[in-house]
């Protein structure tokens, strides 16, 4: 079991020194033994207060984290298991109100076993209060970054944790809707861990305690300092262009050409990654998503890596674009895929719906989106990520309605006619410019111009 830090200890771990200022907690006058008259409840609360030094299961305040001011909500697990009751709801509501009034991001540092039994359904309905406050904060364009501690279970996970924009977790933390005492006796305990939640796309990263302040500070800085305009590639005057359609294909498929990692490394001075589609899947080999710093400001990115993109990759990209749009952060997309994964498992995972999500997210975005085709542009699986009217191409890329080999097969042409078919499809970068599909051709190198 990982070390369980108290609320004050986790606050000291993440907040810059001497910057934490506690918000006044509204404490309603409680009925004897709570709203249900649960015998012994008052005594339990008194013992919890004496043991922890806290009046409730959450401590709320403002602090700087890596130089960025935020509202911090720290759960005290030692106070009745960090459970949520009416007075907990009062404090959480007040913290969110303060965040919106002062335009501050919210960081829940969660450690809770769920809702407080001694308050019955009145405790459970606090989850509705929390969900509404989170929704209002989301609508206000303020980021929410959760840190999952041990344990994060029940309604606390299903609202403050899983409802956050970005979810970080401490190593070994117990994370799951079902707590250890209520899950099936034969359930695999490894499924209820921070690491397992990251693996299935329900959380973004596991962060060691000694790295938490720096990591959290980086996220807060990036999500609160959007770039004021989109990336603006500069067209090349005399680019080295492929002579034929098939040469364009060969150049795009060449293993030595720069890929997504090279472009992202060259463009950003620092970046952090989103991981997972929040639906049980990840696609680390096919899609890279996150936020990066460029000239001191933030640009979001969704980048295909040259592999066939899986449904989880598209859903993660849609999640990234929607979040960036809400936070007013411009988006850079890199297109490089032979196409969407088309195996049976991809169909079972909802490939069509996932691709539709990305088309919809791009179409609905209010922030500028810039696209660079850096390799293969394979059909709709590539087009989904492309910004209409603001797509650019490198000299070692192509974009096609279908791969030349597949086009020839559909047309019942022999393999020797694949190269001629590639020419007919007009897929070279210069063809795409002439057709009005892309705006211009930019340098393909380890340091792309932007």
N, C-alpha and C positions, 0 to 999 in steps of 0.2 A: 504494500500500500504506500503511495507517495505521501510525502509530508503534507499535512493539512495546516496551511497557514491561517491565522486569524484574519479578520477583516482589516485590522490595523496593520498587520504584517504584510498583507498583499498590497495595501495602499502604499506602505513605505517602499515596497519593492518596485512599484511602477512609477510613482510620482517623483518628479524632480524635488530635490531637497528643499524643505521649508515652504513648499508651494500649496500644500493641501489646506483647503478651507472648508470645514464641515458646514453643510446646509442645516438650518434649524429644522428639526423634525417635529412635525405636527403629531402630538400624542392625544388622541381622543380620550375622553373619560370612559374607561372600560366598565362594563357591567361586572358584577361579582362573578368570578369564574367564567367570564366570557359570554358571548351572545347565546350559547347553548346552556349556560349554567353547568358546565362540565366540572364535576367535583374535583378539586385539587389543581385546577388549571392555574389559578392565581399563585399557588405555591410553586408550581413548576416554572412559571415566568420569573418569580422572585429568585429562585435558585439559579436560573439561567443568567439573570442580570448580575447576580453576585459572582458567578463563575467567570463571566466574560467581560464584565464592566460595561456592557452595552444595554440599552433600553429596548432594543428590537433586533431583529435578525438581519437588518441591513444598515450600513453606514453610508451616507450619501454626501458628496461634496464636490468641489471643483479643485483642479490641480493642473499643473503643466506636466506633460509627459513628453520628454525629448524636445521641450520648447513649445509645444502646442497645448493650448488650454482646452480642457474637456471636463465634462461632468462624469465623475466616477461613482459607480454603485457597487459597493463591496459587501458581499454576503458574509455573515458570521455564522458558520456552521455550528459552532458551539452553543448558539442560542436556539434551542429546540430544533436542531438539525437544519438550521437555515430555512425553516419553513415559512410559507407565506400566510399571513393572516390579514385582518382588516387594517391594523396599524402599519403592517409592512406595505400594504397597498397605498396607504396615505403617503408614506415616505417616497415610494417609487413614483407616484403621480406628481408629487411636488418636485422631484428631481427632473422629470421630463419637462414639466412646465418651465423650470429654470433654464433648461437647455434651449428650449425654443425661444424664450424671452431674450436670451443673451447670444443666440446663434452659435451654440457650442455642440460639438459631437458628444455622443453618449457612449460610455464604456462600462457595460455590466461585467463585473468580476464575479462570476457565478459559482456558488457552492451551496447547493440546496437539495433537500430530499423531497421537496414538493409542497403541497398545500397542507395546512395545519388541521389535523383531525379534530382537535378540540373546538374548532370553530365551524366545522361541518361545511355545508354548501356556501356559507358566507365567505369562508376562506377560499373555496374553489372559484367563486366568481371574481376574486381578485385577478385571476388570469385574464378575464375580459377587460378589466381596467388597464392592465399592463399592455394587452394587445392593442387597445385603442390609443394609448399614449405612444406606443411604438409606431403605429400607423400615422398618427398626426406628425410625429417627428420625421418620418419618412417623407410625408407630403411636403414638409417644410424644407426638404433638400438637405437635411443634416445626416451625416453618416453615423452608423451604430456599429461598434466593433466589440464583440463579446470575447471574453477570456473564460474558458471552461476550466474550473478547478475540480478537485475531488471532494464529494461527488457532484455531478450535475445531472439530476434525474427529475422525472415527473414534469409538472407544469412549468417549472423554472427552465428546463431544457426546451420545452415546446413553445416558449414565448421569448423570454429574454435571451436565451441561447440561440436556438435554431432560427429565430426570427431576425437575427442581426444581419447586417450586410456582409460583414467579414467575421469569420469565426476562428479564433486561435484557441489552442488547448495546451495545458500543461501535461508533460509526459506521465503516462500511467493513470491519468484521471479516469474515474468511472463516469461514463457518459451514456445515457440512454433514457428512453421514456420510462422504462420499468426499472425500479430500484431493486437492489439485491434481495430484498425480503418478499417481493411480490412477483418476480419473474418465475417462469416454470422451473421446477427443480432440475431438469435435465438441460437447461439452456447453457450454451457455451459462454462462459464468462468473458472470453476474449472478444466476443461481439459487442460487449458493452464497455468499450474503452475508447479513449481519445484517438488512439492509433487506428482502430477499426473505423471510426467515424470519418477520419480523413481518407482512408482507403476506399470507402464507398461514396465519397463526394459530399458528405454531410458537414464537413468542416474543412477549413483551408490549410491549416498547418499545425503541427505540434512544435511548441517553442519551449526551450529550456528556461527555467526560472531566471538564470543569470543573464539571459538574452532578451527577456520579456520587455523591459523598458525600452531598449533600443528598437526592437521590432515593432512594438506598439507605437512608439514615437514616429517611426518611419511611415507606418500606415496612416496615422493621424495627419502628419504633415502632407502626405501625398493626396489624401482625400479632401483636404481643405484648401489646397492651393492650385486650382485649375488653371491651365494655360488659357490665354485669352483668345487664341485663334488656332486653327487647325494647322497641321503640317502642310508645307507648301513646296512640293518637289520642284526642282528646276530642270526643265527639259534640256537634253543634250543637243548641241548644235550638229555634231557629226558623229553620231553613235556608230559603233561597230555592230551592224545588224546582220541577221541570218539571210542568206541568199534565197533559200527555199523554205517551204513550210516544214519539210522533214528535218532540215538543219535546225529550225527553231525548236522542234520537239527534242532532238538529240541534245541541244544545248541546255534546255530546261531540265532534262533528265540526267545531265552529267553530275556525277557524285562530287566533283571538285568545286562546283559553283557555290557561292555563298547561300546559306539557308537562313531560316528564321532567327536562330540564335545569333548568327553573325550580324544581321541587321539590327536586332534589338540591342546587342552589346555596343554597336557603333552609335546608335541613336540616343540611347539613354545613359545618363551617368549613374543612375541607380534605379532599381525596380523591385517590386514585390509582386508575388504571384497569387492569383485566385485559383483554387483547385476544386473541381467538382461541380456537378449540375444540380445538387440538392435533391436529386431524384434517385440516388443510389448508384451513380456512375461517374467515372473519370475517363479522360482520354489524354494522358500525359504524352503519348507518342504521336498524337495527331493535332493537338491544339494547345497553344500556350496563351494564357490570358493573365492580365494583371494591369498594374499602373506603374508608370515610369516617370522619372524626373528628367526634364529637358530644359536647360537654361533656367533652372530654379523653379519651373512650373510643371504641372502634372498633365500627362497625356495617358489615356487608357489604350491598351493594345489587345488585339485578338489575332493570333498568328498561326496559320497552318504550317506544318513542319515538313511537308513533302509526302507524308503518308496519306492513305485513305482516311478521311475524317469520320469518326464514329458518332452515333447519336449523342452520346454524353459530351463530346467535344462541341457539337453545335449548341446544345443546351447551355453549356458553360459560357460559350461566346455570347449567346443571347442574354444570359444573366449579367455578363460584364457590360454589354452595351446598354442595357436598361439601367444598371447602377450608375454608369458614367453619365447617362442622360439626366438622371435625377439629380446628380451632384454637379451638373453643368461642366463636365470634363470632356474635352474633345477626344475623339477616338481615332486610332490608327489601326487599320487591318492589313495583314499580309496574306496574300493568296498564294498558296502552293500546295496543290493536291491533285492527284490523278482523278479524283472524284470522291463522292461519298462512299463509305463502306457499303457494299451491297450483298453481304453474306446473309444467311438465314437469321443469325443472331442479331444482326443490325436491324432486320425487319421486325423481329420480336421486340426489340428495344425502341421501336417507334421512329425509324429513320425519317420517314416523310414528315411526321409532325415536328420532329426536332429541326429539320431544315426549314420548315415553315416558320418556326419560332424566330430563326435568325433573319429570314426575309422580313418578317413583321417588325422585329426590333430595329433593323436598319431603316425600314420605311417610316417608322414612327418617331425615330430619334429627332430631337430638336437641336442637339449639338452637332457641330460639323464632324463628318466622318471622312477620312482620307484613306484610300486603298492603294497599295502597291502590289502588283503582280510580280513576284520574284522568281517564279518557277513555272510549274504546270498549273494551268487553269482549266481543270477538268469539269466541264458541264455545270449543271445547277449546283452541285456540291461546292464549287468554287464561286459561282456567281452570287450565292446567298450572302457571302461576306463582302461583296463588292459594293462600294458606294456609287449610286447612280450619279453620273455627271462629275465625279471626282475620283476616278480611277486612273492610275498610271501604271506603266509597265517598264520592266528592265529589258535590255537587249537579249538576255538569256532566259526569256519567258515566252509562253504562248498562251492563248485563251481560245477554247474551242467548244462548240456545241456538243461535241463528242470526240473521243480519241480517234485518231485516223485509222488505227487498226480495227476498231469497232465499227466505224463508218463503212470501211471496206467490206467487213463481214456482213453488215446489214444489207449493203448493196450487192452482195454475192460476187464481189470482185476477188480475184486471186491475190495472194500475199504480195506478189510483185507490184501490184498497183497501189499499195499503201502509201508510198511516197508521193505519187501523183495525186492521190486523194487528199493528202495533207495540203498540197498546193491549192486544190480546189476549195478547201474549207477556208482559206485565207486567214490563217491563225497567227501569222508573224506579227511582232509588235508594230511594224510600220503599216501592216494591213489593218490592224485594230485602230490605229490613229486615223487612217483614211476613212474607215467605216464609222468613225465617231464613237467607238466603244470605249476607247481610252483617250485621255487628254493629251498625253505626251509620253516620251521615252526618257527614263532617268538612268543614271549610272548604276551598273551592277558591279559592286565591289564590296570589300569589307567595310567601307565607309561611305554608305549611300548619301547623296546630297538630299537635303530636306529643307 
